[in-house]
Amino acid sequence: MEYNRYDDEHAEIFDTETSDRAFEEEVMLSGFGNAPTKTEGAGVSFDDANEAYTARYTHETVALAFALTEEAIEDNLYDRLGARYTKALARSMAHSKQVKAAAVLNNAFNSSFTGGDGVELCSTAHPLAQGGTFRNEPSTAADLNETSLENALIDISAFVDERNMIIALRGTKLIIPPQLQFIADRLLESTLRTGTSDNDINATKNMGMVPEGYTVNHFLTDTDAFFLKTDAPNGFKHFERSPMQTNMEADFDTGNMRFKARERYSFGFSDPRCVFGSPGA
């Protein structure tokens, strides 16, 4: 019960907002298309801004409790070990939260876990509202290296909106499992290129292409998958419906003392343009 824990790693990925509803919905609007050329004397063209899809966040309740018997309380067990029990309860609640947050990325390539547009978070064929697709996953799965990182940054710069118009996005942070942290550090922190005898500069670092560096998430389950978070607005979201609350009460029939922790929240994403991910080769 005295172990330390990896705390609040979800904060490196998700933006936190409060909620006062049973669920939250965010609607993606398609905007307007490319403005056409108007010929002399002709009428102006009209366009419609329609809803593309809706992303729903359904809050989950997470709760855990433990009880001490009347005899244990009588023997001052809680007085001696109460702080440790409370710490262990908090650690269990925190662990569950990190697992649920990481599940958004752990299921990023799983077609059984879809977003508002009907496909998984990272896909080679995200449908656009007016036809066509865009991708936030490489055509050929690749491990993390200089080439795959550069290609991901290039692909992000070519992202399009729902009307297939190029938008200005960039990669901001590399999200990796512990197994890739040494590779990530070499790729982002070396002054010169890694794994080569050439005296070339590290272009990714020199150009500041990943300004927030990398973050290690210890709850990612795929040892060679990596993700580049972008600066797209309304991407990864964490809605907090009820912050963690603790309570204790005595049971009249048994004389036991019961302790409970509870919180309610949801994790998800609204716009898949918030990330570019590769499942690894």
Salt bridges, closest charged atoms under 4 A:
GLU2 OE2 - ARG84 NE 3.36
GLU2 OE1 - LYS87 NZ 3.92
ASP7 OD1 - ARG5 NE 3.31
GLU9 OE2 - HIS218 ND1 2.67
GLU12 OE1 - LYS173 NZ 2.84
GLU17 OE2 - LYS237 NZ 3.23
ASP20 OD1 - ARG21 NE 3.87
GLU24 OE1 - ARG21 NH1 3.87
GLU25 OE2 - ARG56 NH2 2.78
GLU26 OE2 - LYS237 NZ 2.59
ASP47 OD2 - ARG163 NH2 3.11
GLU60 OE1 - LYS100 NZ 3.26
ASP117 OD2 - HIS126 ND1 2.66
GLU146 OE1 - ARG193 NH2 2.84
ASP155 OD2 - ARG135 NH1 3.24
GLU162 OE2 - ARG273 NH2 2.95
ASP200 OD2 - ARG193 NH1 3.10
GLU212 OE1 - LYS173 NZ 3.50
GLU249 OE2 - ARG258 NH2 2.47
GLU263 OE1 - LYS97 NZ 3.57
ASP271 OD1 - ARG273 NH1 2.89
